[in-house]
Amino acid sequence: MSLVDSTAVFEARAASIGVPDDVVAAMALKGWVSHGTYAFAVATQPGADEQAFLDGVIIPLLGGADHIAAPKLRRLFFESHTLTSAELRRQVDSTEQEAPRKLPAPEISQRMEMLQARIRPLIVANFMEPSHHLINSLVQCVEDGRVRYIEWSRCTSRTQEVNNIKEDGDLKIWKTDSTGTIKATTKEPSIVASLNTELDVHNALRRRGVAYEIAQAMTFEVHEAIIIYFFFELKKDPMEGFGQVTLQQVAAADRELHVRLAEATRGGFKTGPAGELPLDIHVKRILDGPELKWMLMPLPKRAAGKPTTDGPSKPSNDAESKRNKAEPNKTKQDSLKLKRLKRTPMPKKLVGCVPCNDEGQPLCFAFNLGTCASSSDCPKGLHMCCKKGCNKRHAFVACINEEVQPVAASRKRGTAAVKVDDSRPSEPVAKRERLVTGMQPAPLRSEQFPMGLPNLRGVAKLKVQAANRLYSFARRVIDLCVAMNIPVICENPRRSLMWNTDYFNDLPSVCRFQHVHSCMYGGKRKKRTSFLLNFHAQNLLLECDDKHQHLPWGLVQDNAFSEIKFSTSLETEYPSGLCKQLASAFVDRLLQQGKDIAQTPLQMEQAQRMGSGLQPRGGRAPLLLSDFKFKIDVTSEDVDIPSHISESVHPPFQGIPIHSKLISSRLVSEVGDEGEKRTRAVSTFGVFRSPFEFLHRAMTLEHPLDTPHNVDKCNLKAILFIRDHTASEVVQFRAKQLKKYMSRAAQLSEEEFRFKETLDVDVRRVLEGKRLLLFTEMAADANVGDETLFQELTEGFRLTGEMPQSKQFPAKLKPAMISVQQLRESSVWAKKMIHSSCRRVGSDPEIAKAVFEETQQQLKVEAWSGRVPIILFTDGACENEGALVTHGAVLFDPESNLALMFGDEIPHEWTSKWKSEGRKQLICQAELFPVIIAKNTWKDFLKGRSILWFIDNNSSLAAIIRSYSPVLDNFEMLVINARLDTELQLQKMRTMLQSHERVKWGGK
């Protein structure tokens, strides 16, 4: 139905221009229920025959020509005539290239309400409501009288359409039509529906059914019969030897159904004899036909390969041709897709790496750079190293130049580190678990034969020999380090048979064993690891406290390669936490021995850049002077560790200088006098320098940029002048220059006044106290070569286009990213974002005063009417990286003097869900949670009331106002919030609550 034939659109337009409801009802009695019927109420054009319009419309409806609604009826008649003429012209001149005809929003709403009333208890909302683009596509099919197949991926929801911030419905593209004429057309939407599961497909088809009903092409009930037919065949148990019907077969059958519908409606869409919709009368016949049944028949299963009867064979030759290896058949399209994927542009820090693995599965760049919040594979890709040929479960930052994670952790601690060798076996060969019966790797060693079983042959024997060579090399390194007093650590699982080999007998007396559980350092399984050291490492003593869950041992599926592996091979890599502690143990030992820490290549590169006059950004520059004079380590047990030392600090932190700051804290395990194990915390506090000490020490340092060649010529000239002249000579020179310019200012005052009179009023107000002409002379004396500076100060400058060169900085061309027209189109939302991001809005007294005056003005004109609003405060807190997350709210009703409040810790079910993505800071979620709790708890007080709502978090406030957040956990709460808003009919006004105005929850 077009706009001119819609009753809902006609009634909405009549109400918007002020036509009384009784007049609209009288028009309906005469059959004037749409723009199309009212346009032909009288046989004349608007304004051509006024008397005919009076006799045919005004007098019958209003009773007199001087009625107050007469001009409104004339206006409505003119609009109806214009819209009808335009619709007829569109139908005559329409082409295939035109965008789908849009069904008016009032008409969509009216039809949706009628459908909702008919199909209850089903609710057409959220994922059930089709997008307007889907509806308009089917409306166009009805207007053209032709069936077009709508792919499942295009059956999007209204929620996707609203939340898709990249979608630009007004974006036009230039395209030629069938006649060769170039014209602007609407760009097709880029959003697609999710089809990952059978439920997603079912929801997409149901949205299509709703859209068919709204477009008046097929009733919802008939389309629901199609869905039931397809899913009945999909879930039917097949006969023995046959596979289950697949979604690919259902998709093919759905296409065939629409082909048959197109054949049945070649003559156009016609309603049935009993008023059925055009496609309803053909669906049942097609579903009963044989075409779809043949397409949905279960297919025979593929025959399994014959089991081999050959005996044990020799180890396969490594040089076997790759063509003989079984690999899945790849089509030409798969090869092209993989080729295109491998050409994906890489981030600057990952140049030279690969964007996907050999199977074409994409890799997560954020994980490889160490910035991904997810702890496992995420939608961006697999969490695997993107270094070509690596394919291991660690990030690229830990694999640079074939580094392992301990090497990377050592470099982060500021030590130069290099990996000597990586010729380790691909799988543990000394694991004691190989002796356990069941699904385990074949044993290669035993307690009786720790050097290798005597009956080993082939690959197994080669593995053991390679491992023994590595063990022998490790023992030689240990002996060398002990002799030269170099810290050394050798690691292997506690139950490894490596410790029983000949290479680890008769160890030097200075060597000791320390045992840890890797799960205490971030490991996923309870793996007990032993360290052989020639020094005592207090941070390598933690054993499992059984306060966390462990993954099972045995056969597991590796998601990266979709293959079954032994879990022991997945635990060969060190957890990142253990790598950090290993690096700390080495660094602490080196410092105890009084040895200097060599600069890492990264630090040397930074020093070189600073030596050439390029200062690194942020915290990348080397630290010249530490904030702390010295550091103190304190061991404590079962006490709270303060973040700062105050006068009232509790033991054992007494004696540390006041105002010292907690730098780090770690758990260590110690053995008591009676052999019992105790876990204690070792805290490091930094003692600040006094201001005088800091200044005195800073004066003795030399900054890398404090060299003459890093100073511009003007400043260097001034420095040399001060160096080469006495203080009195410098004072005389400065006084002379000041006197000169003060004299010129007096001489130019009248000319300055006349010049400012020619400026724009707003510009003159800004430049009122500026001496522009004097500034021009001073700039010329200082050899400032910016020729357009004075003009831009007085006349302004363009926000778009190429800026003229100032000649004060090196010329650098930055290409434009968007056109001027795109900038104008984006200004609708950009100016709001700029205003909301301006931090001065809440703190600037001038802006605050203007807002207050505007509020008072609105109150005078009764902008706020009705009952006095409720005042509501909500707040949340997240402490200790998410260990304690609390929330609360305070409600005050000035009308009844009612005051309510609540406050509690957020349930663990919610916080654990928020942390599942790897988040530690949950403040945004903690601020949103009390909003929905307050609405749900105080429904009776809030329903229908206006509210002054105070929220003290910018991101939460913006998310509630927009009712959207890209974070799924936040969006889930926003959906609940929107449902409560609709249920309670709230009229909210929100504002930011400054930090010093927060409600004291513990106060009275």
Buried (B, 14 or more C-beta within 10 A) or exposed (E): BBBBBBBBBBBBBBEEEEBBEEBBEBBBEBEBBBBBBBBEBBEBEBEEBEEEBBEBBBBEBBEEEEBEBBEBBBBBBBBBBBBBEEBEEEEEEEEEEBBBBBBBEBBBEBBBEEBBEEBEEBEBBEBBBBBBBBBBBBBBBBBBEEBEBBBBEBBBBBBBBBBBEEBBEEEEEEEEEEEEEEEEBBBEBEBBBBBEEEEBBBBBBBBBBBBBBBBBBBBBEBBBBBBEBBBEBBEEEBEEEEEBBEBEBBBBBBEBBBBBBBEBBEEEBEEEEEEBBBBBBBBEEBBEEEBBEEBBEBEEEEEEEEEEEEEEEEEEEEEEEEEEEEEEEEEEEEEEEBEEBEEEEBEEEBEEBBBBBEEBBBBBBBBBBEEBEBBEBBEBBBBBBBBEEBBBBBBBBBBEEEBBBBBBBBBBBBBEBEEEEEEEBEEBBBBBBBBEEEEBBEBBBBEEBBBBBEEBEEEBBEBBBBBBEBBEBBBEBBBEBBEEEBBBBBBBBBBBBBBBBEBBEEBEEEBEEBBBBBBBBBBBBBBBBBBBBBBEBBBBBBBBEEEEEBBEBEEBEEBBBEEEBBBBBBBBBBBBBBBBBBBBBBBBBBEEEEEEEEBBEEBEEBBEBBEEEEEEEEEEBBEEEEEBBEEBEBEBEEEEEBEEBEEEBEEEBEEBEEEBBBEEBBEBBBEEEEEEEEBBBBBBBBBBBEEEEBEEBEEEEEEBBEEEEBBEEEEEEEEEEEEEEEEEEBEEEEEEEEEEBEEBBEEBEEEBEEBBEEBEEEBBEEBEEEBBBBBBBBBEEEEBEBEBBBEBBBEEEEEEEEEEBBBEEEEEEEEEEEEEEEBEBEEEEEEEEEEEEEEEEBEEEEEEEEBEEEEEEEEEEEEBEEEEBBBBBBBBBBEEEBEEBBBBBBBBBEEEEEEBEBBEEBEEEBBEEBBEBEBEEBBBBBBBBBBBBBBBBBEEBBEEBBBBBBBBBBBBBBBBEEBBBEBEBBBBBBBBBBBBBEEBEBEBEBEBBEEEEEBEBEEE
